[in-house]
Amino acid sequence: MEAEDLGLPPKGGMDLPEDGVDPPEQKISPGCTETGEDELIVALDKQVELSAAQNNGPLSVADGKVDVQEELSEAREESSEKDLSDSASTDNTLEDSCEFSRPLVMGGGPSEEEEVAAQPRPATHRDEDVTAESWRAHRKHVFVLSEAGKPIYSRYGNEEALSSTMGVMMALVSFIQSGDNSIRSIYSDDRKLVFVQQGPLVLVSVSSTLQSEQQLRQELLYVYDQIISMLTQASITRIFERKKNYDLRRLLTGSEKILDRLLNLVESDPCFLLGAVRCLPLQPPLRDSLGSLLQKAITPNLVFSILVARSQLVTTVQEKTVIDDCRLEPTDLHLLLNLIGATSAFQTGEIWTPICLPRFNPDCYFYAYISYLDADCTVCLILLSTDKESFYSVSDCKKRIEEGMRTQNYLQALSSGLKSPSYSVGMVGAPDLRHFIYKPLDIPDNYRQLPQFTSPELEGPYCSESERHRLFDLYHYLHSRIHSTLRPLRLIYHVAEKETLLAWVTSKFELYTCFSPLVTKAGAINILTKLLRWIKKEEDRLFIRYPPKYSTTPNPGKGSKGVRTDGAENGFFGGL
Amino acid sequence: MKPDGKVVLLGDVNVGKTSLLHRYMERRFQGTVSTVGGAFFLKQWGPHHISLWDTAGREQFHGLGSMYCRGAAAVILTYDVTNFQSVVELEDRFLALTDTANRDCIFAVVGNKVDLTDACACVPEAEDGHLSEKPISSSVPTKVKKQVRMDDAIAFYKKILKYKMMDEKDAPAAEKMCFETSAKSGYMVDQLFETVFDMVVPTILEQKAEGSSQTVDLHNYKTAKNTQPGCCR
């Protein structure tokens, strides 16, 4: 089913595996010594054999965990076509079979999805019965708990009802910890459990997707960062220093939706996977004029001005003093956009809220001004200031921007671009090409640009949620092979059951493509050439090639007068 | 154009502050999600521009409350009639935030979500110490028991005046300033906002006469600079 071709495209020194056997990269994680993992596996094995539930010390706590795990896997086993009876402790041989059976599992995926979807779902995930079969059947669970074992968040079901499950998770973590070690992951035949500890918080992912441990870990870090973006790391640390068993849900009530939305996005939007932002395709002159409009509408302590349309970046301008050390991180922007997307949108209202950009500085708040510029709430202006009291002056900036956009008719120009959702893959003119994700690595001024990517609308067979999940599972899989820490690949040609995929990384781009299943290798290469040519032709429209100048750069003719330098420095560095 | 007067909506999470404002401003009810920080709206009221601040009820944003309240001419304290705790929270958490409001700030106490209870408007007359509706009458599954009576609201209003050290005679009457509303049906929503705005107007005029130095004051901001620890300022 799976073929990784050796002598494929013209370029790039390739490091391809000879067969499908993966090195034990997925088995025992680097930070975990063998003893720790072994002990755990012994515990797992014991439970599998004895299935006794006795309570003596840490081992039996681990037992309890296995119960959960076993139940989880049972639910899956029934519908999965996979035939793997190996227990969690089997080594490389298991990895082999896993590797080969992968396409099969993917084939089995959709039917299972449909089964799940056919069952009536409760109104909200919060009310789900955590003892029900359907709860266990979810593709991916995410739990957040405090070091004291207090539940903070669960993706499905009520955290309260899961407190004993989370207690077991914490017991596992602290049991391994007591041996001066840290638990990173547990593998069962069809689930991966990934643990991440960040300060006083423990995050756990239980997944049956094809994502690698590394990718799951990355997702958990996104969840952590989203929590930080609302509370800051400093305050979480402080809270738990004062009171170990503090119930963090008090501070996060109402934020569950933000985390729910994030987890859905992470599974369906490549921006998180690639760590890059999606730009709204736009004619460069229009993008430039919008940029200079933002650049002119400034006030002291205004650090970032960001214009987005339907969660796609139009343009962003940032304060000169910021850029010297760092730039706006894509993660921060994604988390910010997720937060905005999960909040009520009113055209008439202007939101003023503290927000932390965790990758920029996890301990401080920015004050975000958020306002929609059109009646449909699609074009959104975000202004980030370091001055809590500057609402009215920042609001005034918005008025100037709005005015400028009105007089120049930019809004119409923007919204005409928004009517058609993104663009169709058909524009490339290659019928066998179904979808692609392209991340350029050769953008000019790369050091001060946000990493970007482009990708057409999902069409054709990928209309249903389950099909989309299936495609993204495949992309995740290719991404994990390409970015594997032990054996990174430059190129991978993957024949799946219903499509053929090709991923390719060079010094200039990272590309994932999806073809119809009947494409030949030569055909795929031809299409690839065509696609790259098309992207080259369109790159000025698809990407922000030349970012607007900093808002304080003394740059004659660009309109900034350097008024902000003094005030901004005070405000900005004062905050740090 | 600076707003002339400031009205702030305060209250616990999920009592319906945003919905109330949305009903009033956009004339419809729409399921909303939890507000982050605060949202600013500008309302034309006669010749005046009144700024309305819809704040987040989440404890996470608690530190900001006093910022939104600074120089407020009126504060609308909102609770959920089906949740007694929401009144307790008003007293425990939110009342202190109004310290930064104007000295002659007007208070309104609003119980939202009366549409969820079976007996809406007939409560103020009930003096028998029991809830006006009986458990058996709430046989319709969607109706829930009302936990907060109008009397409780009035008692709370008097507590506010005491806290603010205002004489009951000088302040607007409790009966006038306590409302029960439904953002869903629109019941009493307009009356609430219109009453508050009308009462804010004299304050605005007074301020204008004084030289409009302290409308929505960005001028006093230095005093509160250090309230949020660990923040960018």
Interface residues (C-beta under 8 A of the other chain):
Chain A: M230 L231 T232 A234 S235 R238 R250 L251 L252 T253 G254 S255 K257 L339 A342 T343 S344 F346 T348 G349 E350 I351 W352 T353 P354 I355 D363 C364 Y365 F366 Y367 A368 T386 D387 K388 E389 F391 Y392 S395 G571 F572 G574 G575 L576
Chain B: K2 V13 N14 T18 H22 M25 E26 T32 V33 S34 T35 V36 G37 G38 A39 F40 F41 L42 D54 A56 G57 R58 E59 Q60 F61 L64 M67 V216 L218 Y221 A224 Q228 G230 C231 C232 R233
